[in-house]
Amino acid sequence: MNALLYAITVLIWGTTWIAIAMQTGDVPAPVSVFYRFVLAATVLLCVLGLSGRLKRIGGRDHLFCILQGMCVFCFNFYCFYSANRYINSGLESVLFSMAILFNAINGVIFFRQRITGKLMLANSLGIIGVVSLFWRDLNPAQMNADVLFGIGLCLLGTYGFSLGNMITARHQRNGLDLLSTNAYAMTYGAITMLVVIMVTGAPFRIDTSLSYLGALVYLAVFGSVVAFGTYFALVGRIGPGQAAYATVMFPLVALTISTLFEGYSWSSSAIVGLLLILSGNAVMFYKPRARVAVAVASKPA
């Protein structure tokens, strides 16, 4: 089950960066973010409401859902969409992989989780692999003020995503329904984004092109409702530190798509990066047979 959740998250979120790039244009970033999450919240609330699966939660839990909405379904994507004007989607996905480091640190701060040697080795392999994968794009000569600003926005958005992971872990530790808290948080995130639009005076525009509308539907339904549901389920099952390793695989998916449809050519450093990332995955999810056998034997008949 964990492998399936991991694969769905990687495959969907690995393609969303391209969809985000397709939304960069005449529509202001906060407006595109608002469209995405008001649509996602509407879909999820309707599905849960009609099926009788929308659960009530307490007032304190709603406050945490507001924080979750701000961190995961509002300001972090505001940063990502805005950064796309300064750096390409590939570099964004690379920077987003820093979530593995942020989640490990925040797990220690908020839940006193122990950073194991296995997690440190897997994260190190993953980060080095991602850097190697995009070594050709990390040219210091191209690091002007705009690029650095875009990088800063991405890192800020990634840390917001990590804080949202901690809140999600809190929800699940308290036995709250995953999809219901996601629905409430998406709603609060959309409302917060609407306030930002009103305060900043960003004009409401809509791009009626097939590429923009298609990307919007994909990001709202699959990139938000489906992928966040599977990812946060993974956070509850294996912890935020291990779950965040999925972010390391996103650039690999993006480059695979680029290879098939855009003629991307693999360099030696990219191949080394690929091998390091796959090695990190192997370390992260490897379980010695003896340990597995003991675990199975210890289960009651």
PyMOL commands that set and color helices and strands:
alter all, ss='L'
color gray80, all
select helices_A, chain A and resi 2-22+29-51+59-72+75-83+89-96+99-111+117-133+135-137+140-142+145-173+178-200+210-238+240-243+246-261+268-285+289-298
alter helices_A, ss='H'
color red, helices_A
deselect
rebuild
show_as cartoon
